[in-house]
Amino acid sequence: MKNNWLSLILGLFLIIFAFLGLPSSVKNKMLIGVGTVVAILSFREIAGKKVAINMPESNTDGAN
């Protein structure tokens, strides 16, 4: 859930960032940094889902 909020905040930052009027060198560095963070968050989300899918189900009812 925290990743979703962080992705939303970073997306809004990118929208606002386009209108700040910063030099292109600063914009490029910021876009690379934000893109890297979003890619890492996405990878963690995908990897977490794959791990959850591959985990064996636990037997909680006590029967064998």
N, C-alpha and C positions, 0 to 999 in steps of 0.2 A: 504494500500500500504506500509505503514511504517513497518507493521508486516512482510510482505514478505521480505523486505530488511534485517530486523533484523534476520529472520530465515536463510537467505542465509549467512549472516556474521557468525552466530553461527555455521552453518553447516561447513563452511570453517575452522573455528577455531577448530572444533572437528577433522577434517582431519589433520591439521597441528599439533595439540596438541599431537597426537599419536607418533610423531617423535621427540618430544622435549627432551626426556630422563629424565623426572622428576621422583622423587620417587613415588611409587604406592599410598602412602597415599595422596599425593598432587593431583595425577591424579584422584583418587576416589572422592575427595571433589569437584574438578573442574567439573567432569562429572556429579555429582549429581546436582550441581548448574546450569550448562548449560541445563541439561535435565529438570529441574524444570522450567526454563525460557521458553524453547520451549513448554512445556506442557501448561503453562499459556497462552502463545500467541495463541496456537492452540485452547484452550478452549474459549478464547475471540473471536476469529474468527468465531468459530462454533456458539457460543451464539449470536453474532451479526447477523449472517445470519438467524437464527431462528426468531429473533425479527423482522427483515426486512420482512420475509415471512408472519408473523402473523399480521403485521400492516395493517389496512384497507386502501384502496386506497382513496385518496382525490379527490374530484370533482373539477377540475380546470376550467371546461368550463362554470360554472355559472348556468347550468341547474339543476333542481331538479328532 
